[in-house]
Amino acid sequence: MATLYDTLGVPAHATDDEIKRAYRKAAMKWHPDRNHGAEDVARAAFQEIKDAYAILSDAGQREVYDTVYAEQMREWEAEHMRRQRTQAEREAVARAADEAAYAAMVSIAIRFADQGHNRDVLFGVLLGRQCEAQRAAQIADSVAALQAARRDEAHAAQKAQRASRTGKRAQTAEAGADEREPQEPAQETGAAPTASKRTAGQTEAQATPHDTPHSNRANHARRDESASDVHPASTLGNLWFQFLNGLKF
């Protein structure tokens, strides 16, 4: 909304001298004699400049103008705010209605897609429901793509489940095969220490090839003791034999 100050090109707090200088400059610029070929436009602009200067150059008229203009500006701003608020409310209502209509069309498309219909059928159904062609195509494409993604996800999940069941059956079969394997005889386990003892004895015998008579008697006594420890019946037999020999002497 242009003001008289805007017509002269000065701020609202301009002094009288600033208003006078601005008027002279604007009058020279828009004087009809200086605008050949555009006299009508220049004449209208020049008249506005004269009217603005006539009001602003008079202190009383300027004060009245400022008061009236301020009040008019307040009213204009209030009206402008009301219009903006009303327009915003209308836009909100229209947007809500549009979103509701869009959601309804999407719901219809999803319902038909769940029944196994393809994209072309969805598009035709939406057109039959008075849906705009561009929006119907957009909804049909989106719903068809969503349905295809869901089918792929379901197939992938089924494939993963089958693979998991196959792996569990394989593990169960391997566990059963391990349980059916024959175990090694226990005798072999006990034979190893005997062989070890026998080897240790041979090593000890080889380590002392030159035994003295005393050591032979000691070894003979140790063998008798070992034999008596291992075979109790032999020990009793030896004692009985010594007893008989004692009777002879």
C-alpha positions in Angstrom: 0.0 0.0 0.0 1.8 3.1 -1.3 1.8 6.3 0.8 2.3 10.0 0.0 5.8 9.6 1.4 6.4 6.8 -1.1 5.2 9.0 -3.9 7.8 11.6 -3.1 10.4 9.0 -2.2 11.1 10.1 1.4 10.7 8.3 4.7 7.7 9.0 7.1 10.0 11.0 9.4 11.4 13.3 6.7 11.8 17.0 7.5 10.2 19.8 5.6 13.4 20.6 3.7 13.8 16.9 2.7 10.1 16.8 1.5 10.7 20.0 -0.6 13.9 18.8 -2.2 12.2 15.4 -3.0 9.2 17.2 -4.6 11.4 19.3 -6.9 13.4 16.3 -8.0 10.3 14.2 -8.7 8.5 17.1 -10.4 11.4 17.6 -12.8 11.6 13.9 -13.5 7.8 13.5 -14.3 7.0 16.9 -15.9 5.1 16.3 -19.1 7.4 18.5 -21.1 10.3 16.2 -20.2 8.6 13.0 -21.2 7.9 13.2 -24.9 5.9 10.2 -26.2 4.7 9.4 -22.7 2.9 12.6 -21.8 -0.2 10.8 -20.4 1.8 8.7 -18.0 4.0 11.6 -17.0 1.0 13.9 -16.5 -0.7 11.4 -14.1 2.5 10.8 -12.1 3.2 14.6 -12.0 -0.3 15.2 -10.6 0.2 12.6 -7.8 3.4 14.3 -6.9 1.7 17.7 -6.6 -1.1 16.3 -4.4 1.4 14.5 -2.1 3.5 17.7 -1.7 0.4 19.8 -1.1 -0.5 17.6 1.9 2.9 16.9 3.3 4.2 20.5 3.0 1.3 21.7 5.3 1.9 20.8 8.9 -1.8 20.5 9.8 -2.7 18.4 6.8 0.4 16.2 7.3 -0.7 15.5 10.9 -4.2 14.6 9.9 -2.8 12.4 7.1 -0.5 10.6 9.5 -3.3 10.0 12.0 -5.7 8.8 9.4 -3.1 6.8 7.6 -2.0 5.1 10.8 -5.6 4.2 11.6 -6.2 3.0 8.0 -3.0 0.9 8.2 -4.2 -0.7 11.4 -7.5 -1.6 9.8 -5.9 -2.8 6.7 -3.5 -5.0 8.6 -6.3 -6.4 10.7 -8.3 -7.1 7.5 -5.3 -8.6 5.9 -4.8 -10.9 8.9 -8.4 -12.0 8.8 -8.2 -12.8 5.1 -5.0 -14.8 5.6 -6.5 -16.7 8.5 -9.6 -17.5 6.5 -7.6 -18.6 3.6 -5.4 -20.8 5.8 -8.5 -22.4 7.3 -10.0 -23.1 3.8 -6.7 -24.6 2.7 -6.5 -26.8 5.7 -10.1 -28.1 5.2 -9.4 -28.7 1.5 -6.1 -30.4 2.3 -7.8 -32.7 4.9 -10.5 -33.6 2.5 -7.9 -34.3 -0.2 -5.9 -36.5 2.2 -9.0 -38.4 3.2 -9.9 -39.0 -0.4 -6.4 -40.1 -1.2 -6.4 -42.5 1.8 -9.7 -44.0 0.6 -8.4 -44.6 -2.9 -5.2 -46.2 -1.5 -7.3 -48.5 0.8 -9.4 -49.6 -2.2 -6.3 -50.3 -4.3 -4.7 -52.4 -1.4 -7.9 -54.4 -1.0 -8.0 -55.3 -4.7 -4.2 -56.0 -4.7 -4.6 -58.4 -1.8 -7.2 -60.3 -3.9 -4.4 -60.9 -6.5 -5.3 -58.2 -9.1 -2.5 -56.6 -11.1 -1.6 -53.0 -11.6 -3.9 -52.4 -14.6 -7.0 -53.7 -12.7 -6.1 -51.4 -9.8 -5.9 -48.4 -12.2 -9.2 -49.2 -13.7 -10.9 -49.6 -10.4 -9.7 -46.2 -9.2 -10.8 -44.5 -12.4 -14.2 -46.1 -11.8 -14.3 -44.5 -8.3 -13.9 -41.0 -9.9 -10.3 -40.7 -9.1 -8.1 -38.4 -11.2 -6.2 -40.2 -13.9 -2.7 -39.0 -12.7 -3.4 -39.8 -9.1 -5.0 -43.2 -10.0 -1.8 -44.1 -11.9 0.4 -43.0 -9.0 -1.6 -45.0 -6.5 -1.8 -48.1 -8.7 2.0 -48.1 -9.3 2.8 -47.6 -5.6 0.4 -50.3 -4.4 1.5 -52.8 -7.0 5.1 -52.2 -6.1 4.3 -52.6 -2.4 2.5 -55.9 -3.1 5.4 -57.3 -5.1 7.8 -56.4 -2.4 5.6 -58.2 0.2 5.5 -61.3 -2.0 9.3 -61.3 -2.4 9.7 -60.9 1.3 7.3 -63.8 2.0 9.1 -66.1 -0.5 12.5 -65.2 1.1 11.2 -66.0 4.5 9.8 -69.4 3.4 13.1 -70.2 1.7 15.0 -69.4 4.8 12.7 -71.6 6.9 13.2 -74.5 4.5 16.9 -74.1 4.6 16.8 -74.0 8.4 14.8 -77.2 8.6 17.1 -78.9 6.1 20.1 -77.9 8.2 18.5 -79.3 11.4 17.7 -82.6 9.7 21.3 -82.9 8.5 22.6 -82.2 12.0 20.3 -84.8 13.5 21.5 -87.4 10.9 25.1 -86.7 11.7 24.5 -87.0 15.4 22.8 -90.4 14.9 25.7 -91.6 12.7 28.2 -90.7 15.4 26.3 -92.7 18.0 26.2 -95.8 15.8 30.0 -95.9 15.3 31.7 -99.0 16.9 33.9 -98.5 19.9 37.5 -99.8 20.2 38.1 -102.9 22.4 39.1 -102.3 25.9 41.9 -104.8 25.7 43.9 -102.6 23.4 43.7 -99.9 25.9 45.1 -102.1 28.6 47.8 -103.6 26.3 49.5 -100.4 25.8 50.7 -100.0 29.4 52.0 -103.6 29.4 54.0 -103.0 26.3 55.3 -99.8 27.8 56.3 -101.7 30.9 57.9 -104.4 28.9 59.8 -101.8 26.8 60.9 -100.1 30.0 62.2 -103.4 31.4 64.1 -104.2 28.3 65.7 -100.7 28.4 66.7 -101.1 32.0 68.2 -104.5 31.2 70.1 -103.2 28.3 71.4 -100.2 30.3 73.2 -102.6 32.8 74.8 -105.4 30.7 77.6 -106.2 33.2 75.9 -107.2 36.5 78.0 -108.5 39.4 77.0 -111.7 41.3 75.8 -109.6 44.1 73.5 -107.6 41.8 72.4 -110.9 40.2 71.3 -112.2 43.6 69.6 -108.9 44.3 67.8 -109.0 41.0 66.9 -112.6 41.6 65.5 -111.7 45.0 63.5 -108.8 43.5 62.1 -111.1 40.9 61.1 -113.6 43.5 59.4 -110.8 45.5 57.7 -109.5 42.4 56.6 -113.0 41.6 55.3 -113.6 45.1 53.4 -110.3 44.9 51.8 -111.2 41.6 51.2 -114.9 42.3 50.3 -115.7 46.0 50.1 -119.5 45.2 53.7 -119.6 44.1 54.8 -118.0 47.4 53.1 -120.7 49.4 54.6 -123.3 47.3 58.1 -121.9 47.9 57.5 -121.9 51.7 56.3 -125.5 51.6 59.4 -126.6 49.6 61.7 -124.9 52.1 59.9 -126.7 54.9 60.4 -130.1 53.3 64.1 -129.3 52.7 64.4 -128.5 56.3 63.0 -131.9 57.3 65.6 -133.6 55.1 68.5 -131.9 56.9 
